[in-house]
Amino acid sequence: MNAAAIDQIATACLEFFFVVVMSVGYYFLFKVGCDTLLEMRAQCTAMRRPQVIVDDDHDRLPEVDVVVRNVSQGAARDVSFELSASIESSEGFVVSELPHFKYGMDFLAPGGEISCH
């Protein structure tokens, strides 16, 4: 074998080695990009997830109102309530027997609230 043939074989081997190294690099770059995209999607979904709270409103003392609020930026659908005890007003009215507590709500808009006296 002459020097030119050895040079051609060495060049082909080096080119193949660089192609393999570049392919592995692109694979890991693609994998990191996919992982980042999945993480961003999960974070976006978590931010849109509705958060509904039941709160008390003391604006009209001595009466205290029970308020159901959607404090998130996403719409709340199929909201149901599980209360550990019944909510009763000072006049004896059972607030927890209202339809939205008893049967739930189909929809509550972002930032929406329902107040019960």
Helices and strands as residue ranges (DSSP letters): H 3-48, E 52-57, E 65-70, E 76-79, G 95-97, H 99-102, E 105-108, E 113-116
